[in-house]
Amino acid sequence: ISSSDWSSDVCSSDLVGAEILNGTWFYVDLKDEYIVKAIGADWENAYATDYTLFYATEQAAGAEEPAWIEIGTYTQAAGLGNHQHTDVLETPVNARYIKLLCNTSQVWGMHLFEFMIDGEYAAQEIPTS
């Protein structure tokens, strides 16, 4: 999704620069529904060794957060250093919101340079077979 019209203004703690601590999460509101095919994170040398991705299509009126559906938990190999990790979804999902929960990190925390979402505008539902 190549757009500057999305934002992330919700996070579970105050961040110092892009430093993220264990148990910290953030979510992105894409402002409309997209068919999401892959989600990527460009980590610095300090990266999440284990994180979980979620998605949601709507947020109920008055709710603090959307109703999250887990995509999966991902573990990254140690010693990768400055790298980008992309998770290609086995099954694309219709989503307006994407959430990243950092479960564990290295001893010096985590730094996230960029969070990427690949997909296309959801003009129609994903066909089920």
CYANA upper distance limits for C-alpha pairs under 8 A (distance plus 0.5 A):
  1 ILE  CA    117 ILE  CA      6.36
  1 ILE  CA    118 ASP  CA      5.40
  1 ILE  CA    119 GLY  CA      5.66
  1 ILE  CA    120 GLU  CA      6.58
  2 SER  CA    118 ASP  CA      8.37
  5 ASP  CA     30 LEU  CA      7.84
  5 ASP  CA     31 LYS  CA      7.99
  6 TRP  CA     28 VAL  CA      7.57
  6 TRP  CA     29 ASP  CA      6.46
  6 TRP  CA     30 LEU  CA      5.21
  6 TRP  CA     31 LYS  CA      6.70
  7 SER  CA     28 VAL  CA      6.34
  7 SER  CA     29 ASP  CA      6.42
  7 SER  CA     30 LEU  CA      7.44
  8 SER  CA     26 PHE  CA      7.70
  8 SER  CA     27 TYR  CA      6.49
  8 SER  CA     28 VAL  CA      5.07
  8 SER  CA     29 ASP  CA      6.79
  9 ASP  CA     27 TYR  CA      8.41
  9 ASP  CA     28 VAL  CA      8.14
 10 VAL  CA     26 PHE  CA      6.45
 10 VAL  CA     27 TYR  CA      6.80
 10 VAL  CA     28 VAL  CA      8.30
 11 CYS  CA     24 THR  CA      8.01
 11 CYS  CA     25 TRP  CA      6.44
 11 CYS  CA     26 PHE  CA      4.96
 11 CYS  CA     27 TYR  CA      7.48
 12 SER  CA     24 THR  CA      6.21
 12 SER  CA     25 TRP  CA      6.17
 12 SER  CA     26 PHE  CA      7.07
 13 SER  CA     24 THR  CA      7.19
 15 LEU  CA     19 GLU  CA      6.38
 15 LEU  CA     20 ILE  CA      6.93
 16 VAL  CA     20 ILE  CA      8.41
 18 ALA  CA    111 HIS  CA      5.99
 18 ALA  CA    112 LEU  CA      6.34
 18 ALA  CA    113 PHE  CA      7.51
 19 GLU  CA    109 GLY  CA      7.59
 19 GLU  CA    110 MET  CA      6.13
 19 GLU  CA    111 HIS  CA      5.15
 19 GLU  CA    112 LEU  CA      7.44
 20 ILE  CA     24 THR  CA      6.87
 20 ILE  CA    102 CYS  CA      8.29
 20 ILE  CA    109 GLY  CA      7.07
 20 ILE  CA    110 MET  CA      5.60
 20 ILE  CA    111 HIS  CA      6.46
 20 ILE  CA    112 LEU  CA      7.89
 21 LEU  CA    102 CYS  CA      7.81
 21 LEU  CA    105 SER  CA      8.06
 21 LEU  CA    109 GLY  CA      6.13
 21 LEU  CA    110 MET  CA      6.75
 22 ASN  CA    102 CYS  CA      6.07
 22 ASN  CA    103 ASN  CA      5.92
 22 ASN  CA    104 THR  CA      5.72
 22 ASN  CA    105 SER  CA      6.79
 22 ASN  CA    109 GLY  CA      7.83
 23 GLY  CA    101 LEU  CA      6.96
 23 GLY  CA    102 CYS  CA      5.86
 23 GLY  CA    103 ASN  CA      5.68
 23 GLY  CA    104 THR  CA      7.76
 24 THR  CA    101 LEU  CA      6.50
 24 THR  CA    102 CYS  CA      6.11
 24 THR  CA    103 ASN  CA      8.13
 25 TRP  CA     99 LYS  CA      7.51
 25 TRP  CA    100 LEU  CA      6.03
 25 TRP  CA    101 LEU  CA      4.77
 25 TRP  CA    102 CYS  CA      6.57
 26 PHE  CA     99 LYS  CA      6.24
 26 PHE  CA    100 LEU  CA      6.24
 26 PHE  CA    101 LEU  CA      7.35
 27 TYR  CA     97 TYR  CA      7.12
 27 TYR  CA     98 ILE  CA      5.93
 27 TYR  CA     99 LYS  CA      4.54
 27 TYR  CA    100 LEU  CA      6.80
 28 VAL  CA     97 TYR  CA      6.02
 28 VAL  CA     98 ILE  CA      5.81
 28 VAL  CA     99 LYS  CA      6.91
 29 ASP  CA     96 ARG  CA      6.57
 29 ASP  CA     97 TYR  CA      5.29
 29 ASP  CA     98 ILE  CA      7.49
 30 LEU  CA     34 TYR  CA      8.32
 30 LEU  CA     96 ARG  CA      5.77
 30 LEU  CA     97 TYR  CA      6.60
 31 LYS  CA     96 ARG  CA      6.90
 32 ASP  CA     96 ARG  CA      5.86
 33 GLU  CA     57 THR  CA      7.24
 33 GLU  CA     94 ASN  CA      6.84
 33 GLU  CA     95 ALA  CA      5.70
 33 GLU  CA     96 ARG  CA      4.85
 33 GLU  CA    121 TYR  CA      7.17
 33 GLU  CA    122 ALA  CA      6.16
 34 TYR  CA     94 ASN  CA      6.04
 34 TYR  CA     95 ALA  CA      5.96
 34 TYR  CA     96 ARG  CA      6.73
 34 TYR  CA    119 GLY  CA      6.88
 34 TYR  CA    120 GLU  CA      6.01
 34 TYR  CA    121 TYR  CA      5.00
 34 TYR  CA    122 ALA  CA      4.96
 35 ILE  CA     92 PRO  CA      6.78
 35 ILE  CA     93 VAL  CA      6.05
 35 ILE  CA     94 ASN  CA      5.04
 35 ILE  CA     95 ALA  CA      6.92
 35 ILE  CA    119 GLY  CA      5.77
 35 ILE  CA    120 GLU  CA      5.83
 35 ILE  CA    121 TYR  CA      6.70
 35 ILE  CA    122 ALA  CA      5.79
 35 ILE  CA    126 ILE  CA      7.94
 36 VAL  CA     92 PRO  CA      5.94
 36 VAL  CA     93 VAL  CA      5.83
 36 VAL  CA     94 ASN  CA      6.68
 36 VAL  CA     95 ALA  CA      7.12
 36 VAL  CA    117 ILE  CA      7.38
 36 VAL  CA    118 ASP  CA      6.36
 36 VAL  CA    119 GLY  CA      4.80
 36 VAL  CA    120 GLU  CA      7.29
 37 LYS  CA     88 VAL  CA      6.72
 37 LYS  CA     89 LEU  CA      6.05
 37 LYS  CA     91 THR  CA      7.89
 37 LYS  CA     92 PRO  CA      5.18
 37 LYS  CA     93 VAL  CA      7.46
 37 LYS  CA    117 ILE  CA      8.33
 37 LYS  CA    118 ASP  CA      6.17
 37 LYS  CA    119 GLY  CA      5.67
 38 ALA  CA     86 THR  CA      7.33
 38 ALA  CA     87 ASP  CA      6.10
 38 ALA  CA     88 VAL  CA      4.73
 38 ALA  CA     89 LEU  CA      5.88
 38 ALA  CA     92 PRO  CA      8.20
 38 ALA  CA    117 ILE  CA      6.53
 38 ALA  CA    118 ASP  CA      5.54
 38 ALA  CA    119 GLY  CA      7.45
 39 ILE  CA     86 THR  CA      6.24
 39 ILE  CA     87 ASP  CA      5.83
 39 ILE  CA     88 VAL  CA      7.01
 39 ILE  CA     89 LEU  CA      8.18
 39 ILE  CA    115 PHE  CA      8.12
 39 ILE  CA    116 MET  CA      6.13
 39 ILE  CA    117 ILE  CA      5.09
 39 ILE  CA    118 ASP  CA      6.65
 40 GLY  CA     84 GLN  CA      7.61
 40 GLY  CA     85 HIS  CA      6.10
 40 GLY  CA     86 THR  CA      4.40
 40 GLY  CA     87 ASP  CA      6.40
 40 GLY  CA    115 PHE  CA      6.33
 40 GLY  CA    116 MET  CA      5.26
 40 GLY  CA    117 ILE  CA      6.84
 41 ALA  CA     84 GLN  CA      6.25
 41 ALA  CA     85 HIS  CA      5.90
 41 ALA  CA     86 THR  CA      6.76
 41 ALA  CA    112 LEU  CA      7.54
 41 ALA  CA    113 PHE  CA      8.13
 41 ALA  CA    114 GLU  CA      6.30
 41 ALA  CA    115 PHE  CA      5.11
 41 ALA  CA    116 MET  CA      6.59
 42 ASP  CA     82 ASN  CA      8.47
 42 ASP  CA     83 HIS  CA      6.50
 42 ASP  CA     84 GLN  CA      4.58
 42 ASP  CA     85 HIS  CA      6.75
 42 ASP  CA    112 LEU  CA      6.59
 42 ASP  CA    113 PHE  CA      5.91
 42 ASP  CA    114 GLU  CA      5.50
 42 ASP  CA    115 PHE  CA      6.91
 43 TRP  CA     47 TYR  CA      5.90
 43 TRP  CA     48 ALA  CA      8.38
 43 TRP  CA     82 ASN  CA      6.59
 43 TRP  CA     83 HIS  CA      6.15
 43 TRP  CA     84 GLN  CA      6.41
 43 TRP  CA     85 HIS  CA      8.15
 43 TRP  CA    110 MET  CA      8.25
 43 TRP  CA    111 HIS  CA      6.50
 43 TRP  CA    112 LEU  CA      5.14
 43 TRP  CA    113 PHE  CA      6.16
 43 TRP  CA    114 GLU  CA      7.76
 44 GLU  CA     81 GLY  CA      7.35
 44 GLU  CA     82 ASN  CA      5.13
 44 GLU  CA     83 HIS  CA      7.11
 44 GLU  CA    110 MET  CA      8.04
 44 GLU  CA    111 HIS  CA      5.95
 44 GLU  CA    112 LEU  CA      6.64
 44 GLU  CA    113 PHE  CA      7.05
 45 ASN  CA     80 LEU  CA      8.18
 45 ASN  CA     81 GLY  CA      4.87
 45 ASN  CA     82 ASN  CA      5.03
 45 ASN  CA     83 HIS  CA      8.02
 45 ASN  CA    111 HIS  CA      8.07
 46 ALA  CA     81 GLY  CA      7.87
 46 ALA  CA     82 ASN  CA      8.36
 46 ALA  CA    105 SER  CA      8.10
 46 ALA  CA    106 GLN  CA      7.01
 46 ALA  CA    108 TRP  CA      7.05
 46 ALA  CA    109 GLY  CA      6.48
 46 ALA  CA    110 MET  CA      5.07
 46 ALA  CA    111 HIS  CA      6.05
 47 TYR  CA     81 GLY  CA      8.48
 47 TYR  CA    105 SER  CA      6.63
 47 TYR  CA    106 GLN  CA      7.28
 47 TYR  CA    109 GLY  CA      7.56
 47 TYR  CA    110 MET  CA      4.98
 47 TYR  CA    111 HIS  CA      6.40
 47 TYR  CA    112 LEU  CA      7.62
 48 ALA  CA     76 GLN  CA      7.94
 48 ALA  CA    102 CYS  CA      6.69
 48 ALA  CA    103 ASN  CA      7.87
 48 ALA  CA    104 THR  CA      6.41
 48 ALA  CA    105 SER  CA      4.91
 48 ALA  CA    106 GLN  CA      7.46
 48 ALA  CA    109 GLY  CA      8.27
 48 ALA  CA    110 MET  CA      6.28
 49 THR  CA     75 THR  CA      6.06
 49 THR  CA     76 GLN  CA      5.51
 49 THR  CA     77 ALA  CA      7.59
 49 THR  CA     78 ALA  CA      7.74
 49 THR  CA    103 ASN  CA      8.35
 49 THR  CA    104 THR  CA      6.22
 49 THR  CA    105 SER  CA      5.50
 49 THR  CA    106 GLN  CA      7.32
 50 ASP  CA     73 THR  CA      7.57
 50 ASP  CA     74 TYR  CA      6.12
 50 ASP  CA     75 THR  CA      4.93
 50 ASP  CA     76 GLN  CA      6.86
 50 ASP  CA    102 CYS  CA      7.04
 50 ASP  CA    103 ASN  CA      5.92
 50 ASP  CA    104 THR  CA      5.70
 50 ASP  CA    105 SER  CA      7.32
 51 TYR  CA     73 THR  CA      6.14
 51 TYR  CA     74 TYR  CA      5.96
 51 TYR  CA     75 THR  CA      7.22
 51 TYR  CA    100 LEU  CA      7.41
 51 TYR  CA    101 LEU  CA      6.05
 51 TYR  CA    102 CYS  CA      5.01
 51 TYR  CA    103 ASN  CA      5.49
 51 TYR  CA    104 THR  CA      7.44
 52 THR  CA     70 GLU  CA      7.98
 52 THR  CA     71 ILE  CA      7.97
 52 THR  CA     72 GLY  CA      6.20
 52 THR  CA     73 THR  CA      4.64
 52 THR  CA     74 TYR  CA      6.64
 52 THR  CA    100 LEU  CA      6.42
 52 THR  CA    101 LEU  CA      5.67
 52 THR  CA    102 CYS  CA      7.17
 52 THR  CA    103 ASN  CA      7.63
 53 LEU  CA     70 GLU  CA      6.68
 53 LEU  CA     71 ILE  CA      5.90
 53 LEU  CA     72 GLY  CA      6.20
 53 LEU  CA     73 THR  CA      6.94
 53 LEU  CA     98 ILE  CA      7.74
 53 LEU  CA     99 LYS  CA      6.19
 53 LEU  CA    100 LEU  CA      5.35
 53 LEU  CA    101 LEU  CA      6.96
 54 PHE  CA     68 TRP  CA      6.40
 54 PHE  CA     69 ILE  CA      5.86
 54 PHE  CA     70 GLU  CA      4.83
 54 PHE  CA     71 ILE  CA      5.58
 54 PHE  CA     72 GLY  CA      7.77
 54 PHE  CA     98 ILE  CA      6.30
 54 PHE  CA     99 LYS  CA      5.49
 54 PHE  CA    100 LEU  CA      7.12
 55 TYR  CA     68 TRP  CA      6.09
 55 TYR  CA     69 ILE  CA      5.88
 55 TYR  CA     70 GLU  CA      7.06
 55 TYR  CA     71 ILE  CA      7.35
 55 TYR  CA     93 VAL  CA      8.49
 55 TYR  CA     95 ALA  CA      6.42
 55 TYR  CA     96 ARG  CA      7.99
 55 TYR  CA     97 TYR  CA      5.99
 55 TYR  CA     98 ILE  CA      5.07
 55 TYR  CA     99 LYS  CA      6.63
 56 ALA  CA     66 PRO  CA      6.62
 56 ALA  CA     67 ALA  CA      6.49
 56 ALA  CA     68 TRP  CA      5.64
 56 ALA  CA     69 ILE  CA      6.64
 56 ALA  CA     95 ALA  CA      5.91
 56 ALA  CA     96 ARG  CA      6.63
 56 ALA  CA     97 TYR  CA      5.63
 56 ALA  CA     98 ILE  CA      7.24
 57 THR  CA     66 PRO  CA      8.22
 57 THR  CA     94 ASN  CA      7.24
 57 THR  CA     95 ALA  CA      5.14
 57 THR  CA     96 ARG  CA      5.37
 57 THR  CA     97 TYR  CA      6.81
 58 GLU  CA     66 PRO  CA      6.48
 58 GLU  CA     67 ALA  CA      7.82
 58 GLU  CA     96 ARG  CA      7.23
 58 GLU  CA     97 TYR  CA      8.10
 59 GLN  CA     63 ALA  CA      7.05
 59 GLN  CA     65 GLU  CA      6.88
 59 GLN  CA     66 PRO  CA      4.66
 59 GLN  CA     67 ALA  CA      7.12
 60 ALA  CA     66 PRO  CA      7.27
 66 PRO  CA     97 TYR  CA      8.22
 92 PRO  CA    126 ILE  CA      8.29
 93 VAL  CA    126 ILE  CA      7.98
 94 ASN  CA    122 ALA  CA      7.47
 94 ASN  CA    125 GLU  CA      7.70
 94 ASN  CA    126 ILE  CA      7.57
105 SER  CA    109 GLY  CA      6.10
105 SER  CA    110 MET  CA      6.65
106 GLN  CA    110 MET  CA      7.61
